[in-house]
């Protein structure tokens, strides 16, 4: 029995029109939803180990940023969820799989769908 490769997905909600506290609330809500998904192995906030003096980092975490890990078999379900949940929000996704990484940005539903397709193709290939 072979072990399926793990995929690491970093999600950055980077809407410049939102206050940092609101972005932080959104990422906390998304994190809670991802923790409920059976397909997701782990999900966690990204710590800011060296925050600047006047930083607004809340609780030592980078605002609007989280990382989820999922095995390759479940990636499609995770991307489907993210497509529905994050549609129309400006985001950045970084996908790491097989020792490589892909970074994509989206500002609309169409861009998000294209970004998710690019990420799926990247994982498949």
N, C-alpha and C positions, 0 to 999 in steps of 0.2 A: 504494500500500500504506500503510495507516494504522498508526500506532504505538499499541499497546494501552496504556491507562493503567496506571500502576504503583500498587500498593496497598502501603501500609506498615502492618505489624502489629506492635504492641508487646505483648509477653507478659510479665506479671508473676506469677511464682510467689510467692504471699504467704502461705504456710501458717505461721501463728503458732506452731504446735507444733514446727516444725523449727528446728534451730540454723542460724544464718546459713551456716556452712560446708557443711551438708548441702543447703541451698537452692542455694548456689553450685554444688555438684557437680551437682545436678539440672539447673540451667540450662546448665551446660557440656555435659552429656550431650545435652540437647535441641538445643543449638546444633550439636553434631557431627552429629546425625541430620539436622537441617535442611540442613546443608551438603552432605549426600549426595543430597538430593532435586534432581532436574533442574528441578522446577517453581519452585524458589526462586532468585531472582536474586542475593540477598545476604542474609547474616545476620551480626549483630554484637552485641557486648555494649554496654550503655549506660554511657558514662563518667560518673563523678561529678567534675565540674570544680571543685566547691567542697565537699569533704568536711568535716564538722564535726571539731573537734579530736580528740574521743574516738571518731571513727567507726570502725566495723568494716568499712568498704568494703574488699573484697579486691582488691588490684591496681589500685586506682583506679576500679573498676567498681561500679555499683550492684548489690547482691546480689539475685539472683532476677529480673533484668530483661534482656530481649534484644529486638532489633528484627529483623524479617525483611521483605524486599521481594519481591514477586511480581507478575507481570502479571495483569490481571483474568481472563484466560482460565484461568490455573492456580490461582486462588484457591480454587475448590471442592475440588481435590485437597488443598491445604494445610489447609483447614478440616477435611476428613475425617481427615487424619493427626492433627491436633491433638485432634480429638474422641476418637479412639482412644487417643492417647498421654497426654492430660491429664485423662481422665475421673476424676471423684471428687476432684480436687485443687483447692483454693481458688486461683483465678487471676483476674486482671483482663486483659482484652484491650482494646486501643485500636486501632481501624481508621481509617486515613486514606486517603481516596480522593476524587478530584475536588475537592480543596480543602476538604473537610469531614472531620470526625472523629466517631467514635462510640466511647463507652467503655461496656463491659459487664463485669459481675462474675459469677462462677459459683463455687458451693461444692459442687455435686453433678453427677452425670452429666446429670440432667434440666436443670439450670440451664445447664450447658455447651452442651448441644444447643440450648437456647433462645437462648443468647448467639450461637452460631455461626449459627443461622437468622437472627437479627436482623442480624448482620454481613453475611451473604450478601444479605439484602434491602436493606440499606444500600448495598452495592456495586452491586447491580442497579438501584437506583433513584433 
